């Protein structure tokens, strides 16, 4: 059996949850061929997967939204990218269908959540399973008339699947498909090297900072204003920014090969934007979330509703973030319901196995 994952290139969160499911599939069905297909950089995909036995294909299946920065959407650039993608998809579908056919195995397509996965599955006469907490139809709909054709095309593509694995923090996804609800979908932390582990333990439950793959520039004095806190974060791409942060005594930059997930067990709070994978990982380890509001992306509302139900948190404005009013000395707002169910990645893997073997 070949499981081919069409993973959204919108951000790193889709790849993170897809990698978590593939890791569980590898554990449960070690003889299956597993493929993660995305435009996310191959090095990052390899870091997520942690296994050379899972194939990586470099493919751009969707646009999602083009980000102005980690907290904002560039609508005009998104429209241009969607138009460009429409010209490229027919060739990509033919290319990947031919490669999959050359593997000589029965195939199941998992879409998270490029609408083009429906075309690929039909080209292969293969079953199609969706896994997500939202669809691009629900994201594009509020953006106005120019996006309506893309919203409708996405909605019709989603209806052509056979099963929806519904993730937490979900929007409506009214696709008229059989569904299975999942718990928190995330991977498992890997051991840290002793020096980093000891540094984090000595820091006394640090605050992790993260704004997804794009990141968000925060001036070093903002961290220095919280001398009683210790921060941990992935290093920024800009070398000058990286060196300025490295000089701070109360901040640790993660070494190469260490994922934010790997340090969550050592942290007490997280400062960042609304993000599915971040929320799942943080809630799995009972880490409190300081979340900067985002108003131009429909998923953010569902994420914040779910967080209010299941996680301890504080909501910050963008101005509060940029002025250093992070409220790390304030109590967290407790959840209104019990903790969210865990083990969503294993649930998804077992659902895929059951469907494929049937």
Secondary structure per residue as TSV (DSSP state, phi and psi in degrees):
chain	resnum	aa	ss	phi	psi
A	1	X	-	360.0	139.9
A	2	X	E	-116.6	123.4
A	3	X	E	-103.9	116.1
A	4	X	E	-110.8	116.5
A	5	X	E	-99.4	116.3
A	6	X	E	-87.5	103.5
A	7	X	E	-104.6	136.0
A	8	X	-	-61.3	138.7
A	9	X	S	-92.8	9.0
A	10	X	S	-60.1	-39.2
A	11	X	-	-163.3	179.3
A	12	X	H	-80.5	-16.0
A	13	X	H	-65.8	-38.1
A	14	X	H	-63.4	-46.3
A	15	X	H	-61.1	-36.8
A	16	X	H	-64.6	-45.5
A	17	X	H	-72.8	-33.2
A	18	X	H	-66.9	-40.0
A	19	X	H	-62.6	-38.3
A	20	X	H	-62.0	-41.0
A	21	X	H	-67.7	-42.0
A	22	X	H	-64.4	-35.4
A	23	X	H	-62.1	-40.7
A	24	X	H	-69.3	-37.8
A	25	X	H	-62.8	-41.7
A	26	X	H	-60.5	-39.5
A	27	X	H	-66.0	-40.9
A	28	X	H	-85.2	-30.9
A	29	X	-	-134.3	76.1
A	30	X	T	-64.9	-16.7
A	31	X	T	-91.6	-5.8
A	32	X	S	-79.0	150.9
A	33	X	E	-90.6	125.7
A	34	X	E	-119.3	135.8
A	35	X	E	-134.5	128.9
A	36	X	E	-110.9	119.1
A	37	X	E	-115.7	119.2
A	38	X	E	-164.7	162.0
A	39	X	S	-91.9	-4.1
A	40	X	S	-57.7	138.6
A	41	X	-	-50.3	136.0
A	42	X	H	-59.1	-35.9
A	43	X	H	-62.0	-39.4
A	44	X	H	-69.9	-38.9
A	45	X	H	-61.3	-41.9
A	46	X	H	-63.4	-38.6
A	47	X	H	-62.8	-42.7
A	48	X	H	-64.5	-45.2
A	49	X	H	-72.3	-39.5
A	50	X	-	64.2	20.0
A	51	X	-	-149.7	129.0
A	52	X	T	-80.4	-4.7
A	53	X	T	-86.1	-1.6
A	54	X	S	-105.7	121.6
A	55	X	E	-70.9	147.2
A	56	X	E	-121.2	128.2
A	57	X	E	-117.2	131.7
A	58	X	E	-88.9	100.8
A	59	X	-	-140.8	140.3
A	60	X	-	-103.6	101.8
A	61	X	-	-90.6	-24.1
A	62	X	-	-152.5	175.0
A	63	X	-	-105.1	-40.0
A	64	X	-	67.1	-120.8
A	65	X	-	-129.5	144.4
A	66	X	-	-82.4	127.0
A	67	X	E	-89.8	131.3
A	68	X	E	-68.3	-38.8
A	69	X	E	-160.9	-168.4
A	70	X	T	-63.4	-17.9
A	71	X	T	-116.4	0.5
A	72	X	E	-140.8	152.9
A	73	X	E	-103.7	139.7
A	74	X	-	-100.3	97.4
A	75	X	H	-65.4	-42.6
A	76	X	H	-63.0	-44.4
A	77	X	H	-66.5	-32.6
A	78	X	H	-63.4	-44.7
A	79	X	H	-60.2	-44.7
A	80	X	H	-62.0	-41.0
A	81	X	H	-67.4	-36.9
A	82	X	H	-64.7	-42.0
A	83	X	H	-63.1	-41.7
A	84	X	H	-64.9	-42.0
A	85	X	H	-62.7	-38.4
A	86	X	H	-58.7	-31.6
A	87	X	H	-75.5	-26.4
A	88	X	H	-92.0	-24.7
A	89	X	H	-63.0	-42.2
A	90	X	H	-55.9	-43.9
A	91	X	H	-65.9	-41.0
A	92	X	H	-62.5	-43.8
A	93	X	H	-62.5	-43.4
A	94	X	H	-63.7	-42.2
A	95	X	H	-61.9	-48.6
A	96	X	H	-73.6	-34.3
A	97	X	H	-62.4	-40.5
A	98	X	H	-66.0	-41.9
A	99	X	H	-64.1	-44.5
A	100	X	H	-61.6	-44.4
A	101	X	H	-60.9	-33.9
A	102	X	H	-68.5	-15.9
A	103	X	T	-76.6	-19.6
A	104	X	T	68.6	31.4
A	105	X	S	-126.6	152.2
A	106	X	-	-62.7	147.7
A	107	X	E	-131.1	147.3
A	108	X	E	-125.4	131.6
A	109	X	E	-97.9	129.2
A	110	X	E	-110.4	122.4
A	111	X	E	-108.5	125.5
A	112	X	E	-138.6	84.7
A	113	X	B	-129.9	42.0
A	114	X	-	-62.2	123.6
A	115	X	T	-55.3	-28.9
A	116	X	H	-63.0	-16.0
A	117	X	H	-59.8	-28.9
A	118	X	H	-65.8	-41.4
A	119	X	H	-64.8	-42.5
A	120	X	H	-62.1	-46.7
A	121	X	H	-61.5	-42.0
A	122	X	H	-69.2	-35.0
A	123	X	H	-62.0	-32.8
A	124	X	H	-91.4	-8.1
A	125	X	T	52.7	48.3
A	126	X	-	-116.4	151.0
A	127	X	E	-66.1	151.0
A	128	X	E	-126.9	124.6
A	129	X	E	-117.4	131.9
A	130	X	E	-96.2	145.4
A	131	X	E	-136.7	118.5
A	132	X	E	-172.5	175.2
A	133	X	S	-114.6	1.4
A	134	X	-	-164.1	170.1
A	135	X	-	-124.9	159.2
A	136	X	H	-67.2	-19.9
A	137	X	H	-60.2	-40.0
A	138	X	H	-76.6	-23.9
A	139	X	H	-79.5	-45.8
A	140	X	H	-72.9	-30.5
A	141	X	H	-50.4	-48.5
A	142	X	T	-72.9	-6.1
A	143	X	T	-84.6	-0.8
A	144	X	-	107.8	179.2
A	145	X	G	-58.7	-38.1
A	146	X	G	-61.9	-22.1
A	147	X	G	-99.3	-3.8
A	148	X	H	-65.6	-36.9
A	149	X	H	-65.7	-35.0
A	150	X	H	-71.8	-37.6
A	151	X	H	-63.6	-44.8
A	152	X	H	-68.1	-40.9
A	153	X	H	-62.5	-39.9
A	154	X	H	-64.6	-43.8
A	155	X	H	-60.1	-43.6
A	156	X	H	-67.1	-36.2
A	157	X	H	-64.1	-41.6
A	158	X	H	-64.1	-32.0
A	159	X	T	-70.1	-12.3
A	160	X	T	-89.2	4.2
A	161	X	-	-81.7	174.5
A	162	X	S	-108.7	-16.5
A	163	X	E	-158.3	143.8
A	164	X	E	-117.5	121.0
A	165	X	E	-92.2	104.8
A	166	X	E	-88.4	116.5
A	167	X	-	-82.2	162.4
A	168	X	S	-64.8	172.7
A	169	X	S	57.5	47.6
A	170	X	-	-99.9	150.7
A	171	X	-	-88.7	-171.7
A	172	X	-	-67.7	-45.3
A	173	X	-	47.4	60.9
A	174	X	-	-85.0	76.2
A	175	X	-	-108.7	2.3
A	176	X	-	56.6	47.5
A	177	X	-	-119.7	153.0
A	178	X	-	-58.5	144.5
A	179	X	E	-129.9	153.0
A	180	X	E	-133.0	126.4
A	181	X	E	-85.2	137.7
A	182	X	-	-108.2	158.0
A	183	X	-	-82.8	-163.1
A	184	X	-	-59.7	126.8
A	185	X	-	-104.7	105.8
A	186	X	-	-159.0	164.6
A	187	X	-	-80.9	-167.9
A	188	X	-	-116.0	140.4
A	189	X	-	-66.5	148.9
A	190	X	-	-102.9	153.3
A	191	X	-	-60.6	144.2
A	192	X	-	-91.8	155.3
A	193	X	-	-63.8	148.2
A	194	X	H	-54.5	-39.3
A	195	X	H	-62.9	-43.0
A	196	X	H	-70.3	-42.1
A	197	X	H	-59.3	-45.6
A	198	X	H	-65.5	-37.1
A	199	X	H	-64.2	-41.8
A	200	X	H	-69.6	-38.6
A	201	X	H	-63.7	-40.5
A	202	X	H	-67.7	-27.6
A	203	X	H	-71.3	-18.4
A	204	X	T	72.7	65.1
A	205	X	S	61.6	75.0
A	206	X	E	-72.3	175.0
A	207	X	E	-102.0	122.4
A	208	X	E	-87.1	140.2
A	209	X	E	-118.9	130.1
A	210	X	E	-162.3	136.9
A	211	X	-	-129.2	36.9
A	212	X	T	77.7	-170.5
A	213	X	T	-63.8	-34.1
A	214	X	T	-73.2	-30.5
A	215	X	-	70.4	177.2
A	216	X	-	-151.4	125.2
A	217	X	-	-69.7	126.2
A	218	X	-	-122.6	128.1
A	219	X	-	-67.3	138.4
A	220	X	H	-51.6	-36.9
A	221	X	H	-59.5	-23.8
A	222	X	H	-64.7	-37.1
A	223	X	H	-74.2	-39.4
A	224	X	H	-63.5	-23.7
A	225	X	T	-72.2	-8.7
A	226	X	-	-119.4	65.2
A	227	X	T	-65.4	-22.8
A	228	X	T	-82.2	-5.9
A	229	X	-	-105.8	148.6
A	230	X	-	-113.7	134.3
A	231	X	E	-112.0	151.6
A	232	X	E	-137.3	137.7
A	233	X	E	-159.4	160.0
A	234	X	E	-69.1	145.4
A	235	X	-	-69.3	137.7
A	236	X	-	-69.1	159.5
A	237	X	S	-71.0	-34.6
A	238	X	S	-70.1	125.2
A	239	X	H	-66.9	-38.8
A	240	X	H	-67.6	-40.9
A	241	X	H	-63.4	-40.2
A	242	X	H	-62.5	-44.1
A	243	X	H	-68.5	-36.4
A	244	X	H	-63.5	-39.5
A	245	X	H	-71.9	-36.9
A	246	X	H	-62.8	-25.5
A	247	X	T	-76.5	-12.0
A	248	X	-	-74.8	131.9
A	249	X	T	-72.6	-18.6
A	250	X	T	-109.1	28.2
A	251	X	E	-140.9	134.4
A	252	X	E	-116.0	124.9
A	253	X	E	-90.4	135.7
A	254	X	E	-68.7	136.4
A	255	X	-	-69.6	163.2
A	256	X	T	-56.9	140.7
A	257	X	T	88.2	-2.9
A	258	X	-	-106.3	124.8
A	259	X	-	-89.4	153.5
A	260	X	H	-53.7	-36.1
A	261	X	H	-56.1	-35.5
A	262	X	H	-67.1	-23.2
A	263	X	H	-102.0	-5.0
A	264	X	G	-56.1	-37.5
A	265	X	G	-61.7	-16.0
A	266	X	G	-100.2	-5.5
A	267	X	E	-102.1	157.2
A	268	X	E	-108.9	-28.7
A	269	X	E	-142.8	161.7
A	270	X	E	-133.2	136.2
A	271	X	E	-113.3	120.9
A	272	X	E	-177.9	-162.3
A	273	X	E	-97.2	169.3
A	274	X	-	-64.3	126.9
A	275	X	-	-155.4	132.5
A	276	X	H	-58.4	-55.4
A	277	X	H	-65.0	-39.8
A	278	X	H	-61.0	-44.8
A	279	X	H	-61.6	-45.8
A	280	X	H	-61.2	-45.6
A	281	X	H	-65.8	-44.3
A	282	X	H	-64.6	-46.5
A	283	X	H	-66.1	-28.9
A	284	X	H	-62.3	-26.1
A	285	X	T	-116.6	19.1
A	286	X	T	55.7	39.1
A	287	X	-	-89.5	131.3
A	288	X	E	-73.1	148.2
A	289	X	E	-118.5	124.2
A	290	X	E	-100.5	109.8
A	291	X	E	-114.1	128.6
A	292	X	E	-85.1	127.9
A	293	X	-	-62.3	148.1
A	294	X	-	-138.5	129.4
A	295	X	-	-115.5	-3.8
A	296	X	S	-111.1	19.5
A	297	X	-	-141.6	115.5
A	298	X	H	-60.2	-31.1
A	299	X	H	-60.5	-31.7
A	300	X	H	-58.3	-36.7
A	301	X	H	-64.6	-42.7
A	302	X	H	-66.2	-39.1
A	303	X	H	-61.3	-44.1
A	304	X	H	-70.2	-35.2
A	305	X	H	-62.5	-45.2
A	306	X	H	-65.5	-38.0
A	307	X	H	-64.5	-42.1
A	308	X	H	-61.0	-33.5
A	309	X	H	-75.1	-39.4
A	310	X	H	-120.2	-8.4
A	311	X	S	-134.4	157.0
A	312	X	-	-84.6	135.5
A	313	X	E	-159.2	169.1
A	314	X	E	-140.1	140.5
A	315	X	E	-99.6	131.2
A	316	X	E	-118.5	150.2
A	317	X	-	-84.7	166.0
A	318	X	H	-63.8	-38.0
A	319	X	H	-61.1	-41.7
A	320	X	H	-61.5	-40.4
A	321	X	H	-60.2	-49.6
A	322	X	H	-76.6	-15.1
A	323	X	H	-102.0	-0.5
A	324	X	T	87.3	7.8
A	325	X	-	-82.6	71.5
A	326	X	-	-89.4	-9.7
A	327	X	-	59.4	32.9
A	328	X	T	-72.0	-14.5
A	329	X	T	-95.8	5.7
A	330	X	S	-102.0	151.0
A	331	X	-	-67.3	150.9
A	332	X	-	-79.8	150.1
A	333	X	B	-78.5	122.0
A	334	X	-	-72.0	156.3
A	335	X	-	-71.3	159.0
A	336	X	S	-90.1	-14.3
A	337	X	S	-133.3	-179.5
A	338	X	-	-69.0	165.4
A	339	X	-	-58.8	147.8
A	340	X	-	-69.2	149.3
A	341	X	-	-65.3	145.5
A	342	X	-	-101.3	-168.7
A	343	X	-	66.1	28.4
A	344	X	H	-65.8	-33.8
A	345	X	H	-65.1	-41.8
A	346	X	H	-67.6	-39.7
A	347	X	H	-58.5	-44.6
A	348	X	H	-63.0	-43.4
A	349	X	H	-62.0	-43.5
A	350	X	H	-67.9	-34.7
A	351	X	H	-65.7	-39.9
A	352	X	H	-66.0	-39.7
A	353	X	H	-62.8	-46.8
A	354	X	H	-60.6	-42.0
A	355	X	H	-69.4	-44.6
A	356	X	H	-65.1	-42.0
A	357	X	H	-77.6	-16.6
A	358	X	-	-78.2	360.0
